[in-house]
Amino acid sequence: MILPVVKLGTLALKTICKPIANRLKKEAGLHPKFRQLIVSIAQANHQFQTQMQRRIYGHATNVKIRPLNEEKAVQAAADLLGELFVFTVAGAAVIFEVQRSSRSEARKEELRIQELQAMKQRDEDLAREIEHLKQKIEDVEHLAKGRGLSGLLHFRNAHTTEDGKEKHS
């Protein structure tokens, strides 16, 4: 019952985070200090991507890369920020699910260990009982050998009195 609820909650969280990411994108361009920060991040990201593309395609990497204009940089950084937010939420949901599953498996394993210990304890108790019964059988056989056949019969009737009535101990 809990698993479908958790999965549904995760899906709802992912769905809710997209409008939040869009709101973050919109707000990112409005605050001056934050705008400068994301513009510098976007420019660094642009430089890195361009150099990687040049290396992949075998072009010269020592060429000066023109920076993005400010509006494109803000838009690129806002998109990056939105995607990073969605990725973070999705990653957190996956981590939560893995931890929940791990805890569930640990509980199951603990129950298996307890059941195994209980079975081992029962086996040990039965083994002790068997040894105790073997000892009693050996004692009876020893008495029977010592007294002969009449000793065995006398042993069986040892619980009755001489007048034939049973003794209650």
Backbone torsions as a table, in degrees:
resi	resn	phi	psi	omega
1	MET	NA	-39.5	-175.9
2	ILE	-72.0	-32.7	-176.5
3	LEU	-61.5	-48.2	178.3
4	PRO	-62.3	-34.7	179.5
5	VAL	-66.1	-42.9	178.9
6	VAL	-64.7	-44.5	179.3
7	LYS	-62.9	-42.4	178.3
8	LEU	-64.4	-39.9	177.1
9	GLY	-63.1	-40.5	178.4
10	THR	-63.5	-44.1	178.5
11	LEU	-63.1	-42.1	178.3
12	ALA	-62.7	-41.0	179.0
13	LEU	-62.2	-43.4	177.7
14	LYS	-62.8	-39.9	-179.6
15	THR	-67.1	-40.4	-179.5
16	ILE	-69.3	-32.2	-174.4
17	CYS	-71.3	-22.5	178.6
18	LYS	-64.0	-49.0	176.4
19	PRO	-63.6	-33.1	177.4
20	ILE	-64.6	-41.7	178.2
21	ALA	-63.0	-40.3	177.4
22	ASN	-63.8	-39.2	177.8
23	ARG	-64.7	-41.0	176.4
24	LEU	-59.8	-41.9	178.8
25	LYS	-59.6	-45.5	-177.9
26	LYS	-65.1	-44.7	-178.0
27	GLU	-70.8	-27.3	-176.5
28	ALA	-59.4	-37.1	-177.0
29	GLY	-82.0	-8.4	-174.4
30	LEU	-91.6	-29.0	-178.3
31	HIS	-90.4	123.1	-172.1
32	PRO	-59.4	-47.4	-177.8
33	LYS	-67.3	-43.6	179.8
34	PHE	-65.6	-36.2	178.5
35	ARG	-61.4	-44.5	179.0
36	GLN	-62.8	-40.9	179.7
37	LEU	-62.5	-48.2	-177.2
38	ILE	-71.7	-28.4	175.5
39	VAL	-65.1	-43.1	179.3
40	SER	-67.1	-36.3	176.5
41	ILE	-65.3	-43.6	-179.7
42	ALA	-63.8	-40.8	179.4
43	GLN	-63.7	-43.5	179.1
44	ALA	-63.4	-41.7	178.4
45	ASN	-63.7	-41.6	178.2
46	HIS	-61.7	-46.2	178.5
47	GLN	-58.7	-47.3	-177.8
48	PHE	-62.8	-48.5	-179.2
49	GLN	-62.4	-41.6	-179.2
50	THR	-64.8	-44.0	178.9
51	GLN	-63.8	-41.4	179.0
52	MET	-63.2	-42.3	177.9
53	GLN	-62.9	-41.3	178.7
54	ARG	-62.6	-41.9	179.3
55	ARG	-65.7	-42.5	-179.0
56	ILE	-62.8	-42.9	-178.3
57	TYR	-85.2	-2.3	177.0
58	GLY	79.1	21.1	178.0
59	HIS	-86.5	166.2	179.4
60	ALA	-65.6	138.1	-178.7
61	THR	-102.5	-6.2	-177.9
62	ASN	-89.9	8.6	179.3
63	VAL	-79.8	141.2	178.9
64	LYS	-70.5	133.1	-179.0
65	ILE	-98.7	126.0	-179.9
66	ARG	-71.5	136.8	177.5
67	PRO	-72.9	157.8	176.4
68	LEU	-72.1	152.3	172.8
69	ASN	-70.7	163.5	-171.0
70	GLU	-60.7	-41.3	-178.3
71	GLU	-66.6	-42.4	177.1
72	LYS	-64.8	-39.5	179.0
73	ALA	-63.9	-43.0	178.4
74	VAL	-63.0	-44.7	-179.6
75	GLN	-64.0	-43.4	180.0
76	ALA	-63.6	-43.4	-179.9
77	ALA	-67.8	-39.6	178.1
78	ALA	-63.6	-41.7	176.4
79	ASP	-62.6	-43.6	177.9
80	LEU	-61.3	-43.9	179.2
81	LEU	-62.3	-44.0	178.4
82	GLY	-62.2	-46.0	179.0
83	GLU	-65.3	-38.3	177.5
84	LEU	-63.1	-40.4	177.7
85	PHE	-62.9	-47.9	179.5
86	VAL	-61.2	-43.9	179.4
87	PHE	-62.3	-41.5	179.9
88	THR	-63.6	-44.3	178.9
89	VAL	-64.2	-44.8	178.9
90	ALA	-63.5	-41.4	177.7
91	GLY	-63.6	-41.4	177.9
92	ALA	-63.5	-39.1	178.3
93	ALA	-64.8	-41.0	178.3
94	VAL	-64.8	-44.3	179.0
95	ILE	-61.8	-43.5	178.0
96	PHE	-59.1	-44.9	-178.9
97	GLU	-64.3	-41.9	179.1
98	VAL	-64.6	-43.2	178.6
99	GLN	-64.5	-41.0	179.4
100	ARG	-63.3	-44.4	178.3
101	SER	-63.5	-40.4	179.2
102	SER	-63.5	-43.3	178.3
103	ARG	-63.5	-39.8	179.1
104	SER	-62.7	-45.3	178.1
105	GLU	-64.1	-37.7	178.8
106	ALA	-64.3	-40.6	177.6
107	ARG	-63.6	-43.1	179.0
108	LYS	-62.4	-41.6	179.6
109	GLU	-64.6	-40.0	178.4
110	GLU	-62.6	-41.3	177.7
111	LEU	-64.1	-40.8	177.6
112	ARG	-62.3	-41.4	179.6
113	ILE	-64.4	-42.7	179.1
114	GLN	-63.9	-41.9	177.7
115	GLU	-63.1	-41.1	178.7
116	LEU	-64.2	-42.1	177.7
117	GLN	-63.7	-39.8	178.3
118	ALA	-63.5	-41.1	178.1
119	MET	-65.6	-40.3	177.9
120	LYS	-62.9	-40.5	179.4
121	GLN	-64.3	-42.4	177.1
122	ARG	-62.0	-42.0	177.9
123	ASP	-60.4	-43.8	179.3
124	GLU	-64.5	-41.5	178.3
125	ASP	-63.1	-43.3	178.0
126	LEU	-64.9	-39.0	178.8
127	ALA	-63.6	-41.7	177.0
128	ARG	-64.0	-40.5	179.0
129	GLU	-64.2	-40.9	178.0
130	ILE	-62.9	-43.9	178.4
131	GLU	-62.4	-40.4	178.7
132	HIS	-63.2	-44.1	178.3
133	LEU	-66.3	-38.8	176.7
134	LYS	-60.8	-41.3	179.4
135	GLN	-63.2	-40.9	178.4
136	LYS	-64.9	-41.3	178.3
137	ILE	-63.1	-42.9	178.1
138	GLU	-62.0	-39.9	178.0
139	ASP	-63.1	-43.2	179.4
140	VAL	-65.0	-43.9	178.9
141	GLU	-62.8	-39.7	179.2
142	HIS	-63.8	-43.6	177.2
143	LEU	-64.0	-40.9	-179.4
144	ALA	-65.2	-40.4	178.8
145	LYS	-67.2	-37.6	-178.9
146	GLY	-69.6	-33.5	-176.7
147	ARG	-104.3	-9.2	-177.7
148	GLY	79.5	-167.4	-178.4
149	LEU	-64.7	-39.2	179.9
150	SER	-67.0	-29.9	177.1
151	GLY	-67.0	-36.2	178.7
152	LEU	-67.7	-43.3	178.8
153	LEU	-65.1	-39.4	178.3
154	HIS	-65.2	-35.4	179.3
155	PHE	-65.4	-39.6	-179.8
156	ARG	-67.4	-33.6	-177.0
157	ASN	-94.7	9.8	-177.3
158	ALA	-67.3	-17.1	-178.6
159	HIS	-87.1	-3.6	177.5
160	THR	-105.9	151.7	179.8
161	THR	-83.8	176.7	-176.9
162	GLU	-68.1	-24.6	178.9
163	ASP	-88.4	6.1	175.9
164	GLY	91.8	-1.6	178.3
165	LYS	-88.4	150.2	-179.5
166	GLU	-77.2	141.8	173.9
167	LYS	-87.4	137.7	175.3
168	HIS	-109.1	114.4	-177.2
169	SER	-93.2	NA	NA
